[in-house]
């Protein structure tokens, strides 16, 4: 008697490259936009709240895409053989990218900031360079 054996399939990962890129890219965009908005509000940067909100609303999908693409690339290249290395590289890139955008867009050096000395909001941690 032949026992019916099903063909083995590789174990499925929870998220594919596009799924993890969309998820982590979206979270990165939300955190970045929230930090930039909070820095602008604390330092009184911009015209008014409506103009700042429209600018951030315009930037959100661009940041989402820019944060998601490296995750998709890492998953499809390095992640096939070295899953943990790809995860660590993606996390390091995401942290650096968030810091870069918040310090570049959220704290403009050319804007006179009467409320924030050195254009650094008071809530910004001193151990993180701005």
Number of C-alpha atoms within 10 A of each C-alpha: 3 4 5 6 6 6 6 6 6 6 6 7 7 8 12 13 21 17 14 16 25 20 17 19 25 19 16 22 24 16 14 25 24 15 19 22 21 15 24 23 16 17 22 18 22 13 8 11 14 10 11 17 13 11 14 17 12 11 14 18 15 12 21 21 15 16 25 26 16 18 28 20 16 20 23 15 14 15 17 10 11 12 14 11 13 20 16 11 15 22 14 11 15 20 11 12 17 20 17 14 17 21 19 13 15 26 22 16 13 7 13 14 19 11 14 16 11 14 23 23 21 13 9 12 10 9 6 7 9 17
